[in-house]
Amino acid sequence: MDLNQEKELFERTPVPRAILRLALPSVVGQIILVVYNMADTFFVAQTGSDAMISAVTVCMPAFMFLSAIANLFGVGGSSVIAQALGKEERDRAGHASAFALAGCALTAGAYALLAWLLMDPFVDLLGGWDPGVHSLARSYLFATVVLGGVFTALNALLSHLIRAEGDSVRASLGIMLGGVLNILLDPLFMFVILPPGQEALGAAIATALSNVVALCYFVVVLVRKRGRTVLSFRPRREMLEEEIPRRVLGNGLPACLMTLFENISFAVLDHLMALSGTAMQAGIGVAKKVNMLAHCAVRGMAQGVLPLIGYNYASRDRARMREAVRLSMLISVGIAGACTAVCLVWSDALIGVFIRPGSGSLAYGAAFLRILCLGAPCSACAYTCISFFQAVSRGNKSLLLAIFRKGLLDVPLMFFLQGSWPVYGVVWATPITDGVCCVLALVLYARFMRKHASRKIPAPAPAK
């Protein structure tokens, strides 16, 4: 996308149409992402083994930690790039993208190495200490994190960076490509290529390969855009100057910690459910994946609109910035509310897609889903505020909300409610936390707007 197209999209296109162009592909991409996560669970569930469902479930936090790494450098990098474009500092945008790529690759590689060296205690820590679950989880973790981890993280990173300059369609197509390919490869590896009993490993190989192909797609896109993009991935000394590392990491840390603490929260939830039995552990695993649909759609909306907010904040168009936040929040809460209604009415049918009738985990999964989905609208509102603070480089506020939403409140609540209301009390901790975090997010956002709504930002220095 050239400079004139960027200006047209970020500065002059009506806000509703700009949000549609930026966020719709991102939302669709995130929905495809959660669908292929559900596909893994669906195909694994066809084995009728609660142990295999539990194995895939306990590995989810470890696999999703790769998203935390990608968010650290991807959300942080895209925020710096969008603000640099708003100030017409195109060289700075290139240096930020180069730092983001190098940092993401090195961090994901180190994580994959540690997962390999500490595989058995890692699986046990995630809640896979049952002998039947442990071996299956070990093979799944090896394929998705150890072998495919770097590819998965870079795939997500490039989606963020390409979207930062307004090319949301191509950014989301890569995510969609990986998701669709994973759905097609799952049954091939699970039921044709690998022998019976290795279905979890087959699902893991399909996931890793689909991310490799999606990464190749992004590389081709960047090669074809050469000369027409601000993104640069050649390591240079300049990428460590001009406060670029501090800005990227400062803006991306809240997104990273939010994903990280979500995974820790999920791991604690799985751990506590494992104490109650495999059926409950399998039920919560499926319920979480179904409930992810609303959260991923909202995350796609926030990621798509972030460049628009960051650009207009940097270019001092406060009215346009506020309108983008308002509309994106209304849309996000509407999507989340619709998902909540569907989950409340058809919880048994939704869980029944993944768990066979007669299984003890079916009833638990439906009950857990009805509880989890109640927090989706509140979570949508909070996530919009978190993304806003990331876009305007207010990392302290987004960091506070990210830590508060997952980890600081919900984990202690799980242990507290488990003592007074075993099993179901643990699940109720999630929607309660979402509600409290929503109130805090709105208060912080309102205070920020009162303080900065009429305050002028100094004009940016002329581009060199």
Phi, psi and omega in degrees: 000125183276178187298319181296320178294320178300312181298319180298315182290311188279334187251324190244334179296132177310140187305314179302320180289324178295318177298318179300315182293322184276319190268326184302311178299325180292319178296314179298318178299318179292324177295317176300322180299314181287330177296318180287333171295321176293326181298319175305311181296319181299310183291322177295323181294338179294343176287342182074014184256115175295328179296321180289321176298317180296323180298314178293323181296313184291338179277345185302315178300321180294320178291319182288345174297334174297327175293326177297318178295314179297323179291324179304311183267331183282308178293317178297315179295318181294326177295314179295319180296314182297317179292324177296320177294322178297332178261005180061037176256076188290327177296320179297322178299319178295318179295322179295320180293322179295317178295319181298317181296312182297316180296318181295315181298315181292318182292316179295322177296318178296320178296317179298320179295316178296320178298324179289316183288331184244035189303306186295310177296330179296314179296318178298319180297326181284351179108013182257044183278343176300130185305320180292328180278323189301309184295322178292318179294325180298315180292322179295316181295321181297315183288318187278323185259309184291310182275320187255003188299313182297318180296319180296315181294317181292326176302310179293321180300310183295329175299316178299312187290320178294323178292332184298332179262017172096359182268066186291329183296307181294325179299320183279331179299324178296318177296317179297318180302314179298320181293312181296317180297322179296320179297322180287325183279334182309300182296330180296311181282327185283321189242354182242305187282313183267153181287162177305142183096348180249024184297323179296318177295321178299317178297322180293317179297319179299319179295314181297315181295321180297325178287327175297314180296318179298321178296319177300322177301314181295323178298317178298317179301315183291324177295319180288335180270003184304131182090345181240014181228149176278346184289137178221138183237017177275121180298126178222160180297328183297337182289347178258004181250184176056029179061020182298311178303317182294319180293314181298310182291323179294318179284329183273340183301317178301318179295321178296311183293326178298314177293318180298312181290331172300316180292320176297318178299315178298319181296319178296317179299315177298319181299314181292324178291326179298331178292337182268343178136158182295325181297317179290323179295318177294320180297316180290328178297315179290318180299320179297319182291321177295318181292341180295339184302311180296316183294322180290324177296317178294320178297321177297319177299313182296317180294322180292322184275341183307313179299323179296317179293313181297319180297312183286334173294315181291327180272003173074021176267081186292323181297317179294322178298313181298320180296322178296318179294314183299311182293318181295325178292316179299315180295316182298314180294323177297316178298314181296320178296320178295318178297321178299315180299316180297316181293324179292320185280320187242035183299316181296318181293320181294315178291327180295341175295329186255337182238131184292144176304141180097343178285141180295339183279346183295309182296319178297316181300317180295318179294318180296321181296319179298329179282311185299320187292342182296334182273355187300313180299320178294319178297322179298316180296314180295319183294324177299318179293320178299314180296322177300313181294329174294318183295328183258016175061040172252068186298330181295320181287316179294327177294317178301313181294321181297314181290321181294320184295317181229117175117303186287326183247315190287325180294311175301324178297322179302312182292321180294312183287334178297323181292325182265337183214081184306146178069290187287328178299324179300319182287324181296340180301328183292305180294329177297315179297319179301319180295314180296317181295325178300314179299314180298319181297316180294323178296314180296320180294315180297319179295320179297315183292324177296324183281326189246355187300319183253005182275129183275139175270139177303142179298139180295150178293148179303140179296140180279000000 
